Every structure is written in structure tokens, then in C-alpha cells.
Amino acid sequence: MNATTDRPSAVELDEFNGLLFATPVDRAALVAALRRIEQGLCEHAHDLDQSGGLLDEADKARRMSLAREDERLREEMATLLREVQTFRQAAANGADVDDLRRRGAVLLAGLRGHRDAEAGLLLESADTEVGTGD
């Protein structure tokens, strides 16, 4: 298992949620929060590129299914990063608030789901390592 930063953090995602559904929407604060999330995703992706993924080579060799999930999550992160960038631009350029909220809710669910999937992969890897996942 490789150590990586927890980005974007749960606090950053909660902030995004609060800003997204505030009345009225503070676009400047929303764009700033999205920039932080974008930066966090970039840093996390860089860390994963440097370490070769969430799992170390021994974990990947022991369970090919975990190795495939690790790679899938890295690809999904790249997609989420593009989606955050596109959404940030839409928020900055005055997109309709209702549309922003709909699209933002989907993006937020994707970001949270990705965090959960990464955590699940690490837990499954740890279970396999100590023999309880066999």
C-alpha cells in the first residue's frame, strides 16, 4: 500500500456542497472552492503517478483484480479533474443556477464516490494482506 494525500478532503467537498446550495449562490466563493478541489485532485494524481498508484507492486502482483481497480480509479480521477475544470468554468461564466446545482450535485456524488472507492480498495488490500480477505 502506498501513502497518498487525502485530496480533495471531506471538508473541501462539504464546503462545495454548502456553496452549491446556498441562496444566493456566491459564484466567487464557489469558483474558489472548485479551484481548491481541482488543485487537490492534481496533487493527488501527481502523488499516485509518483508512487505507481494506491497499491504497491506486491499488492498488485498478489491480486490482479485489485491492480485493475487501482488503474480504473486513476483513470476516473483524470476524468473527475476534467469535469471539475469544466464545471468551474461554467460557474465562473454565469451558467444558470439551477443547471449549476444539478450538474454540481452529480459532480459532488462522483467525487465522494471516488473517495469511497479509493478507501474501499485500500481496505480490501489491507484485508488481503493480513489474510482476512481470502
LOLUMMAR-230266 format. One record per residue: residue in one letter; x, y, z of N, C-alpha, C, O, CB in turn. Coordinates in Angstrom, 2 decimals. Glycine has a CB too. Example, Ala and Ser with C-alpha at 12.3 -4.5 7.8 and 13.67 -1.06 7.14 Angstrom:
<torbas>
(torba "A", (13.19, -5.69, 7.80), (12.30, -4.50, 7.80), (13.20, -3.30, 7.80), (14.24, -3.32, 8.46), (11.31, -4.47, 9.05))
(torba "S", (12.85, -2.25, 7.08), (13.67, -1.06, 7.14), (12.90, 0.03, 7.87), (13.41, 1.14, 8.04), (14.08, -0.60, 5.72))
</torbas>
This chain:
<torbas>
(torba "M", (0.85, -1.17, 0.00), (0.00, 0.00, 0.00), (0.90, 1.24, 0.00), (1.86, 1.31, 0.77), (-0.97, -0.01, 1.22))
(torba "N", (0.58, 2.20, -0.86), (1.33, 3.45, -0.94), (0.58, 4.55, -0.19), (-0.64, 4.63, -0.26), (1.58, 3.84, -2.41))
(torba "A", (1.32, 5.38, 0.51), (0.71, 6.51, 1.22), (0.45, 7.64, 0.24), (1.32, 8.00, -0.55), (1.60, 6.99, 2.38))
(torba "T", (-0.75, 8.21, 0.30), (-1.09, 9.36, -0.53), (-1.88, 10.36, 0.30), (-2.40, 10.02, 1.36), (-1.90, 8.93, -1.78))
(torba "T", (-1.95, 11.57, -0.18), (-2.74, 12.60, 0.49), (-4.22, 12.34, 0.27), (-4.61, 11.74, -0.73), (-2.35, 14.01, 0.00))
(torba "D", (-5.02, 12.80, 1.19), (-6.47, 12.63, 1.13), (-7.05, 13.88, 0.48), (-7.53, 14.78, 1.17), (-7.09, 12.40, 2.54))
(torba "R", (-7.01, 13.92, -0.85), (-7.46, 15.12, -1.57), (-8.39, 14.73, -2.69), (-8.13, 13.72, -3.34), (-6.27, 15.91, -2.11))
(torba "P", (-9.43, 15.45, -2.97), (-9.91, 16.53, -2.13), (-10.44, 15.99, -0.81), (-10.96, 14.88, -0.74), (-10.99, 17.33, -2.86))
(torba "S", (-10.30, 16.79, 0.23), (-10.70, 16.35, 1.57), (-12.22, 16.37, 1.71), (-12.93, 17.00, 0.93), (-10.05, 17.24, 2.64))
(torba "A", (-12.69, 15.66, 2.72), (-14.12, 15.66, 3.02), (-14.58, 17.07, 3.37), (-15.70, 17.46, 3.02), (-14.44, 14.70, 4.19))
(torba "V", (-13.74, 17.84, 4.03), (-14.08, 19.22, 4.37), (-14.26, 20.06, 3.10), (-15.19, 20.85, 3.00), (-12.99, 19.84, 5.29))
(torba "E", (-13.36, 19.88, 2.13), (-13.47, 20.62, 0.87), (-14.76, 20.25, 0.13), (-15.41, 21.12, -0.46), (-12.26, 20.35, -0.02))
(torba "L", (-15.12, 18.98, 0.15), (-16.33, 18.55, -0.52), (-17.58, 19.07, 0.20), (-18.56, 19.44, -0.44), (-16.38, 17.03, -0.62))
(torba "D", (-17.54, 19.09, 1.52), (-18.66, 19.65, 2.28), (-18.81, 21.15, 2.01), (-19.93, 21.65, 1.89), (-18.46, 19.41, 3.79))
(torba "E", (-17.69, 21.85, 1.90), (-17.72, 23.27, 1.57), (-18.35, 23.48, 0.19), (-19.20, 24.36, 0.02), (-16.30, 23.87, 1.62))
(torba "F", (-17.95, 22.68, -0.78), (-18.50, 22.74, -2.12), (-20.01, 22.54, -2.07), (-20.77, 23.28, -2.70), (-17.84, 21.69, -3.05))
(torba "N", (-20.46, 21.54, -1.33), (-21.88, 21.27, -1.19), (-22.62, 22.47, -0.61), (-23.67, 22.86, -1.12), (-22.10, 20.03, -0.31))
(torba "G", (-22.08, 23.03, 0.45), (-22.72, 24.18, 1.08), (-22.82, 25.38, 0.15), (-23.86, 26.04, 0.09), (-21.97, 24.58, 2.32))
(torba "L", (-21.75, 25.66, -0.59), (-21.74, 26.78, -1.52), (-22.69, 26.54, -2.69), (-23.34, 27.47, -3.17), (-20.34, 27.02, -2.03))
(torba "L", (-22.76, 25.31, -3.13), (-23.59, 24.97, -4.28), (-25.07, 25.20, -4.00), (-25.82, 25.62, -4.88), (-23.36, 23.53, -4.68))
(torba "F", (-25.48, 24.92, -2.76), (-26.91, 25.00, -2.43), (-27.26, 26.21, -1.58), (-28.38, 26.30, -1.07), (-27.34, 23.75, -1.73))
(torba "A", (-26.31, 27.14, -1.41), (-26.60, 28.38, -0.68), (-27.51, 29.26, -1.53), (-27.50, 29.20, -2.76), (-25.28, 29.12, -0.32))
(torba "T", (-28.28, 30.09, -0.83), (-29.13, 31.04, -1.53), (-28.78, 32.43, -1.04), (-28.93, 32.70, 0.15), (-30.64, 30.73, -1.31))
(torba "P", (-28.33, 33.30, -1.89), (-27.98, 33.07, -3.30), (-26.62, 32.39, -3.42), (-25.85, 32.36, -2.46), (-27.97, 34.40, -4.08))
(torba "V", (-26.34, 31.86, -4.59), (-25.06, 31.22, -4.85), (-23.99, 32.30, -4.94), (-24.11, 33.24, -5.72), (-25.11, 30.36, -6.16))
(torba "D", (-22.95, 32.16, -4.13), (-21.79, 33.06, -4.18), (-20.82, 32.47, -5.19), (-20.00, 31.61, -4.86), (-21.12, 33.23, -2.74))
(torba "R", (-20.91, 32.94, -6.43), (-20.10, 32.37, -7.51), (-18.60, 32.48, -7.25), (-17.85, 31.55, -7.54), (-20.44, 33.06, -8.82))
(torba "A", (-18.17, 33.61, -6.70), (-16.74, 33.78, -6.44), (-16.25, 32.75, -5.43), (-15.19, 32.16, -5.62), (-16.44, 35.21, -5.93))
(torba "A", (-17.01, 32.53, -4.37), (-16.62, 31.54, -3.36), (-16.70, 30.12, -3.95), (-15.86, 29.27, -3.65), (-17.53, 31.65, -2.11))
(torba "L", (-17.72, 29.87, -4.78), (-17.85, 28.56, -5.42), (-16.67, 28.28, -6.33), (-16.11, 27.19, -6.31), (-19.17, 28.48, -6.21))
(torba "V", (-16.29, 29.26, -7.13), (-15.14, 29.10, -8.03), (-13.87, 28.88, -7.24), (-13.04, 28.05, -7.61), (-14.99, 30.32, -8.95))
(torba "A", (-13.70, 29.61, -6.14), (-12.51, 29.43, -5.29), (-12.47, 28.02, -4.69), (-11.41, 27.39, -4.65), (-12.48, 30.49, -4.16))
(torba "A", (-13.62, 27.53, -4.23), (-13.68, 26.17, -3.68), (-13.36, 25.14, -4.76), (-12.67, 24.15, -4.49), (-15.07, 25.89, -3.07))
(torba "L", (-13.86, 25.36, -5.96), (-13.58, 24.44, -7.07), (-12.10, 24.47, -7.44), (-11.54, 23.43, -7.80), (-14.44, 24.80, -8.29))
(torba "R", (-11.47, 25.63, -7.35), (-10.03, 25.70, -7.61), (-9.25, 24.86, -6.59), (-8.29, 24.17, -6.94), (-9.54, 27.18, -7.56))
(torba "R", (-9.68, 24.92, -5.32), (-9.01, 24.11, -4.28), (-9.22, 22.62, -4.54), (-8.29, 21.82, -4.38), (-9.55, 24.49, -2.87))
(torba "I", (-10.43, 22.24, -4.93), (-10.70, 20.84, -5.25), (-9.87, 20.41, -6.45), (-9.28, 19.33, -6.45), (-12.21, 20.62, -5.54))
(torba "E", (-9.82, 21.25, -7.46), (-9.01, 20.97, -8.65), (-7.54, 20.79, -8.27), (-6.89, 19.85, -8.72), (-9.16, 22.11, -9.69))
(torba "Q", (-7.03, 21.69, -7.45), (-5.63, 21.60, -7.00), (-5.40, 20.31, -6.21), (-4.38, 19.64, -6.39), (-5.26, 22.83, -6.14))
(torba "G", (-6.36, 19.97, -5.35), (-6.24, 18.73, -4.59), (-6.21, 17.50, -5.48), (-5.42, 16.59, -5.26), (-7.39, 18.62, -3.61))
(torba "L", (-7.07, 17.49, -6.50), (-7.07, 16.36, -7.44), (-5.74, 16.28, -8.19), (-5.20, 15.20, -8.40), (-8.23, 16.49, -8.44))
(torba "C", (-5.22, 17.44, -8.59), (-3.92, 17.47, -9.30), (-2.81, 16.92, -8.41), (-1.99, 16.11, -8.85), (-3.58, 18.91, -9.74))
(torba "E", (-2.79, 17.36, -7.15), (-1.77, 16.88, -6.22), (-1.90, 15.38, -5.97), (-0.91, 14.65, -5.94), (-1.86, 17.65, -4.90))
(torba "H", (-3.13, 14.94, -5.79), (-3.36, 13.52, -5.53), (-2.95, 12.69, -6.75), (-2.32, 11.64, -6.60), (-4.84, 13.27, -5.18))
(torba "A", (-3.32, 13.15, -7.95), (-2.94, 12.43, -9.17), (-1.42, 12.40, -9.31), (-0.86, 11.37, -9.70), (-3.57, 13.10, -10.42))
(torba "H", (-0.75, 13.49, -9.01), (0.71, 13.54, -9.07), (1.32, 12.54, -8.08), (2.24, 11.80, -8.43), (1.23, 14.98, -8.77))
(torba "D", (0.80, 12.53, -6.86), (1.30, 11.57, -5.86), (1.13, 10.14, -6.35), (2.03, 9.30, -6.18), (0.56, 11.76, -4.52))
(torba "L", (-0.02, 9.86, -6.94), (-0.27, 8.50, -7.44), (0.65, 8.16, -8.62), (1.12, 7.03, -8.74), (-1.75, 8.34, -7.86))
(torba "D", (0.89, 9.13, -9.48), (1.82, 8.91, -10.59), (3.22, 8.61, -10.07), (3.91, 7.73, -10.59), (1.85, 10.12, -11.52))
(torba "Q", (3.64, 9.33, -9.04), (4.98, 9.14, -8.48), (5.11, 7.79, -7.79), (6.16, 7.15, -7.87), (5.29, 10.25, -7.49))
(torba "S", (4.05, 7.35, -7.13), (4.12, 6.09, -6.37), (3.67, 4.88, -7.18), (3.86, 3.74, -6.74), (3.27, 6.20, -5.13))
(torba "G", (3.09, 5.11, -8.34), (2.62, 3.99, -9.15), (1.20, 3.56, -8.83), (0.76, 2.51, -9.30), (3.53, 2.83, -8.99))
(torba "G", (0.49, 4.34, -8.05), (-0.89, 4.03, -7.70), (-1.09, 3.90, -6.21), (-0.15, 4.09, -5.43), (-1.33, 2.76, -8.38))
(torba "L", (-2.30, 3.57, -5.82), (-2.61, 3.39, -4.41), (-1.93, 2.16, -3.83), (-1.55, 2.14, -2.65), (-4.11, 3.29, -4.20))
(torba "L", (-1.76, 1.15, -4.65), (-1.19, -0.11, -4.19), (0.26, -0.22, -4.60), (0.67, 0.30, -5.64), (-1.99, -1.30, -4.75))
(torba "D", (1.04, -0.89, -3.78), (2.43, -1.13, -4.18), (2.47, -2.34, -5.10), (1.46, -3.03, -5.28), (3.35, -1.35, -2.93))
(torba "E", (3.61, -2.59, -5.67), (3.74, -3.66, -6.67), (3.42, -5.04, -6.08), (2.87, -5.88, -6.79), (5.15, -3.68, -7.24))
(torba "A", (3.75, -5.27, -4.83), (3.46, -6.56, -4.20), (1.95, -6.78, -4.11), (1.46, -7.88, -4.38), (4.09, -6.64, -2.80))
(torba "D", (1.22, -5.73, -3.72), (-0.25, -5.84, -3.65), (-0.83, -6.13, -5.03), (-1.73, -6.97, -5.17), (-0.87, -4.54, -3.08))
(torba "K", (-0.32, -5.44, -6.03), (-0.81, -5.63, -7.40), (-0.51, -7.04, -7.91), (-1.34, -7.63, -8.60), (-0.19, -4.60, -8.34))
(torba "A", (0.64, -7.57, -7.57), (1.02, -8.91, -8.03), (0.17, -9.98, -7.36), (-0.17, -10.99, -7.98), (2.51, -9.16, -7.73))
(torba "R", (-0.19, -9.76, -6.09), (-0.98, -10.77, -5.36), (-2.42, -10.85, -5.85), (-2.99, -11.93, -5.91), (-0.97, -10.45, -3.88))
(torba "R", (-3.00, -9.72, -6.21), (-4.41, -9.69, -6.61), (-4.58, -8.83, -7.84), (-4.61, -7.60, -7.74), (-5.29, -9.18, -5.46))
(torba "M", (-4.70, -9.46, -8.98), (-4.86, -8.71, -10.23), (-6.15, -7.89, -10.23), (-6.20, -6.82, -10.85), (-4.87, -9.67, -11.42))
(torba "S", (-7.18, -8.37, -9.55), (-8.43, -7.61, -9.50), (-8.21, -6.27, -8.78), (-8.80, -5.26, -9.16), (-9.54, -8.42, -8.80))
(torba "L", (-7.37, -6.27, -7.76), (-7.05, -5.02, -7.06), (-6.22, -4.11, -7.97), (-6.41, -2.90, -7.97), (-6.29, -5.30, -5.74))
(torba "A", (-5.31, -4.69, -8.72), (-4.49, -3.91, -9.65), (-5.36, -3.24, -10.71), (-5.15, -2.08, -11.06), (-3.42, -4.80, -10.32))
(torba "R", (-6.35, -3.97, -11.22), (-7.26, -3.40, -12.22), (-8.09, -2.27, -11.62), (-8.31, -1.24, -12.26), (-8.19, -4.49, -12.79))
(torba "E", (-8.55, -2.45, -10.40), (-9.34, -1.41, -9.73), (-8.47, -0.18, -9.47), (-8.94, 0.95, -9.61), (-9.94, -1.94, -8.41))
(torba "D", (-7.23, -0.38, -9.09), (-6.30, 0.73, -8.88), (-6.15, 1.54, -10.17), (-6.20, 2.77, -10.14), (-4.93, 0.21, -8.40))
(torba "E", (-5.97, 0.86, -11.27), (-5.83, 1.55, -12.56), (-7.13, 2.25, -12.95), (-7.09, 3.38, -13.45), (-5.41, 0.55, -13.66))
(torba "R", (-8.25, 1.61, -12.74), (-9.55, 2.22, -13.05), (-9.74, 3.52, -12.26), (-10.23, 4.51, -12.79), (-10.70, 1.23, -12.76))
(torba "L", (-9.36, 3.48, -10.99), (-9.51, 4.67, -10.15), (-8.60, 5.80, -10.60), (-8.98, 6.97, -10.52), (-9.22, 4.32, -8.70))
(torba "R", (-7.42, 5.47, -11.08), (-6.52, 6.51, -11.60), (-7.11, 7.15, -12.86), (-7.02, 8.37, -13.03), (-5.12, 5.92, -11.91))
(torba "E", (-7.71, 6.35, -13.72), (-8.36, 6.88, -14.92), (-9.58, 7.73, -14.54), (-9.82, 8.78, -15.13), (-8.78, 5.73, -15.86))
(torba "E", (-10.33, 7.26, -13.56), (-11.51, 8.00, -13.11), (-11.10, 9.36, -12.53), (-11.80, 10.35, -12.72), (-12.30, 7.19, -12.07))
(torba "M", (-9.98, 9.40, -11.83), (-9.51, 10.67, -11.27), (-9.23, 11.68, -12.37), (-9.55, 12.86, -12.23), (-8.26, 10.44, -10.43))
(torba "A", (-8.63, 11.23, -13.46), (-8.36, 12.13, -14.59), (-9.66, 12.67, -15.16), (-9.74, 13.85, -15.52), (-7.55, 11.40, -15.70))
(torba "T", (-10.67, 11.83, -15.25), (-11.98, 12.27, -15.74), (-12.61, 13.27, -14.79), (-13.15, 14.29, -15.23), (-12.91, 11.07, -15.93))
(torba "L", (-12.55, 12.99, -13.49), (-13.10, 13.91, -12.50), (-12.40, 15.26, -12.54), (-13.04, 16.30, -12.38), (-13.00, 13.31, -11.10))
(torba "L", (-11.11, 15.25, -12.74), (-10.36, 16.50, -12.83), (-10.87, 17.34, -14.00), (-11.09, 18.55, -13.86), (-8.85, 16.23, -12.98))
(torba "R", (-11.06, 16.70, -15.14), (-11.60, 17.44, -16.30), (-13.01, 17.97, -16.01), (-13.35, 19.09, -16.39), (-11.63, 16.54, -17.56))
(torba "E", (-13.82, 17.17, -15.33), (-15.17, 17.60, -15.01), (-15.17, 18.78, -14.04), (-15.98, 19.69, -14.18), (-15.96, 16.43, -14.41))
(torba "V", (-14.28, 18.77, -13.06), (-14.17, 19.89, -12.12), (-13.76, 21.15, -12.88), (-14.31, 22.23, -12.64), (-13.15, 19.58, -10.99))
(torba "Q", (-12.80, 21.02, -13.78), (-12.35, 22.18, -14.55), (-13.48, 22.76, -15.40), (-13.67, 23.97, -15.43), (-11.17, 21.80, -15.45))
(torba "T", (-14.22, 21.90, -16.07), (-15.34, 22.34, -16.90), (-16.42, 23.00, -16.04), (-16.97, 24.03, -16.42), (-15.93, 21.14, -17.68))
(torba "F", (-16.72, 22.40, -14.90), (-17.75, 22.95, -14.02), (-17.31, 24.30, -13.45), (-18.12, 25.22, -13.36), (-18.05, 21.97, -12.88))
(torba "R", (-16.05, 24.41, -13.07), (-15.53, 25.68, -12.55), (-15.69, 26.79, -13.59), (-16.09, 27.91, -13.27), (-14.05, 25.54, -12.14))
(torba "Q", (-15.37, 26.46, -14.84), (-15.51, 27.45, -15.92), (-16.97, 27.85, -16.11), (-17.27, 29.03, -16.33), (-14.94, 26.89, -17.23))
(torba "A", (-17.87, 26.89, -16.02), (-19.30, 27.20, -16.17), (-19.77, 28.10, -15.03), (-20.53, 29.04, -15.25), (-20.14, 25.89, -16.20))
(torba "A", (-19.33, 27.81, -13.82), (-19.71, 28.63, -12.67), (-19.17, 30.04, -12.82), (-19.86, 31.01, -12.51), (-19.20, 28.00, -11.36))
(torba "A", (-17.95, 30.17, -13.29), (-17.32, 31.48, -13.46), (-17.97, 32.28, -14.59), (-17.99, 33.51, -14.55), (-15.83, 31.32, -13.74))
(torba "N", (-18.48, 31.58, -15.60), (-19.04, 32.25, -16.77), (-20.54, 32.50, -16.67), (-21.17, 32.86, -17.67), (-18.76, 31.43, -17.99))
(torba "G", (-21.11, 32.33, -15.49), (-22.50, 32.71, -15.28), (-23.55, 31.71, -15.71), (-24.65, 32.11, -16.10), (-22.76, 33.95, -15.97))
(torba "A", (-23.24, 30.42, -15.66), (-24.23, 29.40, -16.02), (-25.45, 29.52, -15.11), (-25.36, 30.01, -13.98), (-23.62, 27.97, -15.92))
(torba "D", (-26.58, 29.08, -15.62), (-27.85, 29.10, -14.88), (-27.68, 28.39, -13.53), (-27.09, 27.31, -13.45), (-28.97, 28.42, -15.70))
(torba "V", (-28.20, 29.00, -12.46), (-28.04, 28.47, -11.11), (-28.66, 27.08, -10.97), (-28.04, 26.19, -10.38), (-28.67, 29.42, -10.09))
(torba "D", (-29.85, 26.88, -11.51), (-30.48, 25.56, -11.40), (-29.65, 24.50, -12.11), (-29.50, 23.39, -11.61), (-31.90, 25.59, -11.98))
(torba "D", (-29.11, 24.85, -13.28), (-28.24, 23.93, -14.01), (-26.96, 23.65, -13.22), (-26.50, 22.51, -13.14), (-27.90, 24.50, -15.41))
(torba "L", (-26.40, 24.70, -12.63), (-25.20, 24.52, -11.80), (-25.48, 23.56, -10.66), (-24.68, 22.67, -10.38), (-24.71, 25.87, -11.25))
(torba "R", (-26.60, 23.73, -10.02), (-26.93, 22.86, -8.88), (-27.11, 21.41, -9.31), (-26.65, 20.50, -8.63), (-28.20, 23.35, -8.18))
(torba "R", (-27.78, 21.21, -10.43), (-27.96, 19.83, -10.94), (-26.61, 19.20, -11.29), (-26.29, 18.10, -10.84), (-28.88, 19.82, -12.18))
(torba "R", (-25.83, 19.92, -12.09), (-24.53, 19.39, -12.51), (-23.58, 19.26, -11.32), (-22.80, 18.31, -11.24), (-23.91, 20.29, -13.58))
(torba "G", (-23.64, 20.23, -10.42), (-22.78, 20.19, -9.24), (-23.08, 19.01, -8.34), (-22.17, 18.39, -7.79), (-22.91, 21.47, -8.45))
(torba "A", (-24.37, 18.68, -8.19), (-24.75, 17.53, -7.37), (-24.20, 16.24, -7.95), (-23.74, 15.37, -7.21), (-26.28, 17.44, -7.25))
(torba "V", (-24.25, 16.12, -9.27), (-23.70, 14.92, -9.94), (-22.18, 14.87, -9.75), (-21.63, 13.81, -9.46), (-24.06, 14.92, -11.45))
(torba "L", (-21.53, 16.01, -9.92), (-20.08, 16.06, -9.74), (-19.70, 15.73, -8.30), (-18.76, 14.96, -8.07), (-19.54, 17.46, -10.11))
(torba "L", (-20.40, 16.29, -7.35), (-20.13, 16.02, -5.94), (-20.29, 14.54, -5.63), (-19.48, 13.96, -4.91), (-21.04, 16.86, -5.04))
(torba "A", (-21.34, 13.93, -6.15), (-21.55, 12.49, -5.93), (-20.40, 11.69, -6.53), (-19.95, 10.71, -5.94), (-22.90, 12.03, -6.55))
(torba "G", (-19.92, 12.09, -7.70), (-18.79, 11.41, -8.33), (-17.52, 11.53, -7.51), (-16.78, 10.57, -7.35), (-18.55, 11.95, -9.72))
(torba "L", (-17.27, 12.73, -6.98), (-16.07, 12.95, -6.15), (-16.13, 12.14, -4.87), (-15.15, 11.53, -4.46), (-15.91, 14.44, -5.83))
(torba "R", (-17.30, 12.14, -4.23), (-17.46, 11.36, -2.99), (-17.37, 9.87, -3.27), (-16.75, 9.12, -2.52), (-18.80, 11.69, -2.31))
(torba "G", (-17.99, 9.44, -4.36), (-17.92, 8.03, -4.72), (-16.49, 7.59, -4.99), (-16.09, 6.48, -4.63), (-18.78, 7.76, -5.94))
(torba "H", (-15.73, 8.47, -5.63), (-14.32, 8.14, -5.91), (-13.53, 8.00, -4.62), (-12.74, 7.07, -4.47), (-13.69, 9.23, -6.81))
(torba "R", (-13.74, 8.92, -3.68), (-13.05, 8.83, -2.38), (-13.40, 7.52, -1.69), (-12.54, 6.84, -1.15), (-13.42, 10.04, -1.46))
(torba "D", (-14.69, 7.17, -1.72), (-15.14, 5.93, -1.08), (-14.52, 4.71, -1.76), (-14.12, 3.76, -1.08), (-16.66, 5.82, -1.12))
(torba "A", (-14.43, 4.74, -3.09), (-13.85, 3.60, -3.82), (-12.36, 3.46, -3.51), (-11.87, 2.34, -3.37), (-14.07, 3.78, -5.34))
(torba "E", (-11.65, 4.57, -3.41), (-10.23, 4.51, -3.03), (-10.07, 3.92, -1.64), (-9.21, 3.07, -1.41), (-9.59, 5.91, -3.10))
(torba "A", (-10.89, 4.38, -0.71), (-10.82, 3.86, 0.66), (-11.14, 2.36, 0.68), (-10.49, 1.59, 1.39), (-11.80, 4.63, 1.59))
(torba "G", (-12.15, 1.96, -0.09), (-12.50, 0.55, -0.17), (-11.39, -0.30, -0.73), (-11.14, -1.41, -0.25), (-13.74, 0.37, -1.00))
(torba "L", (-10.71, 0.21, -1.75), (-9.58, -0.53, -2.33), (-8.47, -0.71, -1.30), (-7.90, -1.80, -1.18), (-9.03, 0.20, -3.57))
(torba "L", (-8.17, 0.34, -0.56), (-7.13, 0.24, 0.45), (-7.51, -0.73, 1.56), (-6.67, -1.50, 2.04), (-6.84, 1.62, 1.05))
(torba "L", (-8.77, -0.71, 1.97), (-9.23, -1.65, 2.99), (-9.18, -3.08, 2.49), (-8.75, -3.99, 3.20), (-10.65, -1.31, 3.43))
(torba "E", (-9.61, -3.29, 1.25), (-9.57, -4.64, 0.69), (-8.14, -5.13, 0.57), (-7.86, -6.31, 0.83), (-10.25, -4.67, -0.70))
(torba "S", (-7.24, -4.26, 0.20), (-5.83, -4.61, 0.10), (-5.28, -4.98, 1.48), (-4.54, -5.95, 1.61), (-5.03, -3.46, -0.51))
(torba "A", (-5.64, -4.22, 2.49), (-5.17, -4.49, 3.84), (-5.75, -5.82, 4.35), (-5.05, -6.59, 5.00), (-5.55, -3.34, 4.80))
(torba "D", (-7.04, -6.08, 4.04), (-7.64, -7.36, 4.44), (-6.92, -8.52, 3.79), (-6.66, -9.53, 4.43), (-9.14, -7.39, 4.08))
(torba "T", (-6.60, -8.38, 2.52), (-5.89, -9.44, 1.81), (-4.51, -9.65, 2.41), (-4.04, -10.78, 2.53), (-5.78, -9.10, 0.32))
(torba "E", (-3.86, -8.54, 2.78), (-2.51, -8.61, 3.33), (-2.45, -9.41, 4.62), (-1.50, -10.15, 4.85), (-1.98, -7.23, 3.56))
(torba "V", (-3.47, -9.26, 5.47), (-3.45, -9.98, 6.75), (-4.20, -11.31, 6.67), (-4.28, -12.04, 7.65), (-4.05, -9.11, 7.85))
(torba "G", (-4.75, -11.62, 5.49), (-5.34, -12.92, 5.28), (-6.82, -13.00, 5.53), (-7.40, -14.08, 5.36), (-4.69, -13.87, 6.12))
(torba "T", (-7.48, -11.92, 5.92), (-8.92, -12.00, 6.18), (-9.76, -11.86, 4.94), (-10.95, -12.18, 4.96), (-9.32, -10.96, 7.15))
(torba "G", (-9.16, -11.38, 3.84), (-9.93, -11.16, 2.62), (-9.90, -12.34, 1.67), (-10.49, -12.27, 0.60), (-9.41, -9.94, 1.91))
(torba "D", (-9.25, -13.40, 2.02), (-9.13, -14.56, 1.12), (-10.36, -15.42, 1.17), (-10.44, -16.43, 0.47), (-7.93, -15.40, 1.48))
</torbas>
